[in-house]
Amino acid sequence: MSFGPLLHAWRDRLDPADAGLPTGRRRAPGLRREELAQLAGISVDYVLRLEQGRATSPSAQVVGALARALQLSRAERDELFRAAGLLPPRDGTVGSHVPAGVQRLVARLGDVPIGVFTAAWGLVSWNPHWSALHGDPAQLPPAERNLARLLFGPYAAALHPVRSERGTDAFAASIVADLEDAAARYPADPHLADLVRDLRAESAEFARLWTAPTPPQPHASERKTITHPEVGEITMDCDVLLVPGADLRLVTYTAAAGSPDAGKLELLRVIGGHTGTRRRG
């Protein structure tokens, strides 16, 4: 099957509830084109042209975003890449495929801010509460949706300030150590190599930490404080959960029930829902 019919068939197959979208009364099953466009971070017109065969050369980045938005299996993702005339992502590179079960988890746990990161700390999926808490990652160029770039690059001021109880230096060192580990495990990944090269050239602090003897530290629960422009400071527990077999990290924020911080989180969830912010990948 060619790219357009595949895209249309898989759009019709996906239940909007599994993508964190309201169901209501619909004239047709599956996602609307504008919903798929929103989830994938592309225009509705481009989705229409892809389905009608009037756009025939989508980039690997666009195909990957569509595959995540449609919650395709790995085999289906590869089929979509081949239908676009592209080679599927090869083994030995940092994976950005988010299993459907993980995507449903992100969509359904709407009261918990959740972001899904790759082994190289690239943000590939998030829910509306994450956007309400941190600022909408969709406003950043896709290549800049990376925690290391946000810590050390020019877009650091784009999202809301975060303080770790371990201190900024310890947190930054742990992220660099994670990238060193990822580079050792994925030596053939060109995007990871480009990321490291750029950060070493752009940031003296990153270059110092990269060459320092910093053993990887396992991620554990820690307290973080986010300074939000609408509700002020929120202090929460931040947990990093690993996805077996996918080399992904789920980052979550929670606060004790009944606490002032939990009240601020709930207010942000309502604000985020009313502004229509949606997860994109």
Secondary structure, 3 states (H helix, E strand, C coil): CCHHHHHHHHHHHCCHHHHCCCCCCCCCCCCCHHHHHHHHCCCHHHHHHHHHCCCCCCCHHHHHHHHHHCCCCHHHHHHHHHHCCCCCCCCCCCCCCCCHHHHHHHHHCCCCCEEEECCCCEEEEECHHHHHHHCCHHHCCHHHCEHHHHHHCCCCCCCCCEEECCCHHHHHHHHHHHHHHHHHHCCCCHHHHHHHHHHHHHCHHHHHHHHCCCCCCCCCCEEEEEEECCCEEEEEEEEEEEECCCCEEEEEEECCCCCHHHHHHHHHHHHHHHHCCCCCC
